[in-house]
Amino acid sequence: MVWWLLAAFALGAAEMAVSGLVLGMISGGALAATVAALLHGGLLVETLVFTFVSLGLLVFVRPLARRHLARGPGLVSGTAGLVGATAVVISDVDSVNGRVKLGGEIWSARSYDETVHPAGTNVQVLSIDGATAIVL
């Protein structure tokens, strides 16, 4: 029993060092074998539990964990969250200045090109440059 527990901790520590999600899954198998040892399963049962739990974690859990970690953050905040949003023109927007209502706030704005957007029209935010929305 102690050997399985030591193996689980050693594999868990090694997983933290390399973070490949393989050693962690095998560490889970060693923890399951520790439980089997606590239930007096015998060496054969402990070894089978270790093998099947480790394989199960590697085959089923590891791909899900990798996909979840690779996805990255789903929440975009700050000015990056405003890019692509629709704004309402408050005062005419040209290539030099103007004002839009964006996300409930009044922003200074300028047109991406030479187009003049009259007040009351909807525009799309292409980027944020400082405190100025670049719109199209």
N, C-alpha and C positions, 0 to 999 in steps of 0.2 A: 504494500500500500504506500509506504513512504517513498519508494522509488518512483511510482507513478506521479505522486505529488511533486517530487523534486523535478522530474522530467517536465511536468506541466509548467512549473515556474521557470525553469531554464528555457524552455521553448517560447514561453510568453515574453521573457526578457529579450531573447534573440529576435523575436518578431518586432519588438519596439525598435531594435537597432536597424533592421533591414526593411521593415514595413512592406513585405511582399504578399502578405495575407496567406502564406502557406504555413509557416511555422505556428502561427496563431491557431489555425484550424487543427493542426496536429496536437497542439497544446490542449485544445478542447477534447480531443480523443483521449489524451492522457488523464484529464480530469474525469471523464466518464469512466475510464478504467479504475481510477481511484475510488469512485462510488461503487463500482462492482467489487473492488477489494474490500471495502467497508461492509458489504453485504455477504462477504465470505464466498465469493463466486469461484474461487480457484484460479490458478494461473491460465488455464485454457480459456475460461470465460472472460477473464480480464483482457487477455490478448485479443479475443474475438471482438469484445466491446471496443477496445482501442482501435482495432483495424476498421470496423464498420462505421464507427462514429467519425473517425478521421476522414475516411473516404466520403462519407455523406456530407460532411462539412466542406470538403474540398470541391465536391461535384455540385452541390446545390447552394450552399451559402456563399462561398467565395465569389462566384460570378455576380451574384446580386450585390455583394459588398463592393466589389470593384466598380460595377456600374454606378452605384450610388456615390462612391467617392470621385469618380471621373466626371460626374455631372457638374460638379461645382455649385456655387451658390446660385439659387434661383431668384433671389431678390436683388433687384437693381435699385439703388437709392441715390440720393443727391441729384445733381444735374444730369447724370447719365440716365436716370429714370424719366426725365422729361423729353429726351430725344425720341422722336416719332410721335409725340403727342400732338393733339390738335389744339390750336389757340385761336381766340377771337380777337380780331384787330380792333383796338380801342381808338387809336388815332393813326392816320395813314402811315403805312410802312413803306419806305423806299430803301434804296441801297445805302443810305446814310443813317436814318433814324426812324423812329416810330414807337408805338406802344401796343402791347398785346396783353390779353388776360390769359394766363397760363397756370393751370393747377390752382385756381382761386386767387392768384396773385397777379399784380401788374408788373410786367417785365418790359425793359427797353428792348427794342427789336430792330433788326434791319433785314432787308431782303437779300437772299442769296445771289440773285441776279439783278438786273435793272428794272424788274417789274415793280410797279406801285400797287400795293394792296390797300383798297379803300376800307374805311372804318365799317365794321359790321360783318366783314367776310371772315371765313375760316381759313387758317393757314396751318401748314404742318411744320413742326420744329425739326430742322435738320441737324443742328448742333447748338451747343451753348458756348459762347466765347466770353468768359468772365461773367458779367451780369447781363449780357445781351444775348437774346435768342436769335439765331439765324434761321429765317423761315423761308418757305417756298409756297 
